[in-house]
Amino acid sequence: MIMKVLRPVTCLGLLLAILLAVGPVTASAASADQVQTYKKAVAAIDAAEKKLAANDVSGAKALVKEANALFAKLQKDMPGAMKDLKLTPPQEAQWLQNNKLGEDSTAQGEKLERSGQAKLQQAEALEAQGQQDMATKLQQEAKRELDLATKAHVKAGIYHLRNLQLAFSSLAQ
């Protein structure tokens, strides 16, 4: 259930291929509303990072969803304006780094999620056997792991959004 919200993060390679096919946005082809939408998306990403650093995972998750929606609107509003993505060498290096970190965060989140689910199942089995203390301990461990999994998925979403920010970066100029 956690991963369904941020599952697009696991498709960063596909996103790269799409953006390479459609290219960067030119500021001259963008309307003032589109520039404003871009700025709102970037502000949402920045706020999401701050909330995540402050362990407000639900707040960060909501901001990631908001930024995703804003970038989706930009992609819909500007389908023909994006041709031949040309990232500068530093942007390309940043793109690759974001992609790697996003994939690593997704993998970490999936691993933690599997472990947390397994511990919940073990706790249920222990509870059925009457070992309440052990079951409670495992449930607490599972909750911690599932919380960390959610945090990792949100972090992966932020890396994904940073690549969208790079693709639309000409709107900031």
Backbone hydrogen bonds, N-H to C=O, Kabsch-Sander energy under -0.5 kcal/mol:
donor,donor_aa,acceptor,acceptor_aa,energy
5,V,1,M,-0.7
5,V,2,I,-0.7
6,L,2,I,-0.9
7,R,3,M,-1.0
9,V,6,L,-2.2
10,T,7,R,-2.0
11,C,8,P,-1.6
12,L,9,V,-1.1
15,L,11,C,-2.5
16,L,12,L,-2.7
17,A,13,G,-2.1
18,I,14,L,-2.5
19,L,15,L,-3.0
20,L,16,L,-2.7
21,A,17,A,-1.7
22,V,18,I,-2.2
23,G,19,L,-3.2
25,V,167,A,-1.0
29,A,26,T,-0.9
30,A,26,T,-0.5
30,A,27,A,-1.0
35,V,31,S,-2.1
36,Q,32,A,-2.3
37,T,33,D,-2.5
38,Y,34,Q,-2.3
39,K,35,V,-2.4
40,K,36,Q,-2.3
41,A,37,T,-2.3
42,V,38,Y,-2.5
43,A,39,K,-2.3
44,A,40,K,-2.3
45,I,41,A,-2.2
46,D,42,V,-2.6
47,A,43,A,-2.5
48,A,44,A,-2.3
49,E,45,I,-2.4
50,K,46,D,-1.9
51,K,47,A,-2.6
52,L,48,A,-2.6
53,A,49,E,-2.3
54,A,50,K,-1.5
55,N,52,L,-1.7
56,D,51,K,-3.2
57,V,55,N,-1.2
60,A,56,D,-2.3
61,K,57,V,-2.8
62,A,58,S,-2.0
63,L,59,G,-1.8
64,V,60,A,-2.3
65,K,61,K,-2.1
66,E,62,A,-2.1
67,A,63,L,-2.7
68,N,64,V,-2.5
69,A,65,K,-2.3
70,L,66,E,-2.2
71,F,67,A,-2.6
72,A,68,N,-2.3
73,K,69,A,-2.0
74,L,70,L,-2.1
75,Q,71,F,-2.6
76,K,72,A,-2.1
77,D,73,K,-2.9
78,M,74,L,-1.7
83,K,24,P,-1.0
83,K,81,A,-0.8
85,L,20,L,-0.8
87,L,85,L,-0.5
92,E,88,T,-3.0
93,A,89,P,-2.3
94,Q,90,P,-2.3
95,W,91,Q,-2.9
96,L,92,E,-2.5
97,Q,93,A,-2.2
98,N,94,Q,-3.0
99,N,95,W,-2.6
100,K,96,L,-2.4
101,L,97,Q,-2.8
102,G,98,N,-2.7
103,E,99,N,-2.4
104,D,100,K,-2.6
105,S,101,L,-2.5
106,T,102,G,-2.3
107,A,103,E,-2.5
108,Q,104,D,-2.5
109,G,105,S,-2.6
110,E,106,T,-2.6
111,K,107,A,-2.3
112,L,108,Q,-2.6
113,E,109,G,-2.3
114,R,110,E,-2.4
115,S,111,K,-2.3
116,G,112,L,-2.7
117,Q,113,E,-2.5
118,A,114,R,-2.3
119,K,115,S,-2.3
120,L,116,G,-2.0
121,Q,117,Q,-2.1
122,Q,118,A,-2.4
123,A,119,K,-2.5
124,E,120,L,-2.1
125,A,121,Q,-2.1
126,L,122,Q,-2.6
127,E,123,A,-2.5
128,A,124,E,-2.1
129,Q,125,A,-1.2
130,G,127,E,-1.3
131,Q,126,L,-2.7
132,Q,130,G,-1.2
135,A,131,Q,-2.2
136,T,132,Q,-2.8
137,K,133,D,-2.1
138,L,134,M,-2.4
139,Q,135,A,-2.4
140,Q,136,T,-2.1
141,E,137,K,-2.1
142,A,138,L,-2.8
143,K,139,Q,-2.4
144,R,140,Q,-2.2
145,E,141,E,-2.5
146,L,142,A,-2.8
147,D,143,K,-2.4
148,L,144,R,-2.4
149,A,145,E,-2.2
150,T,146,L,-2.2
151,K,147,D,-2.2
152,A,148,L,-2.4
153,H,149,A,-2.4
154,V,150,T,-2.4
155,K,151,K,-2.4
156,A,152,A,-2.3
157,G,153,H,-2.0
158,I,154,V,-1.9
159,Y,155,K,-2.0
160,H,156,A,-2.2
161,L,157,G,-2.3
162,R,158,I,-2.1
163,N,159,Y,-1.4
164,L,160,H,-1.6
165,Q,161,L,-2.5
166,L,162,R,-1.9
167,A,163,N,-2.1
168,F,164,L,-2.0
169,S,166,L,-1.1
171,L,168,F,-2.3
172,A,169,S,-1.7
173,Q,170,S,-1.0
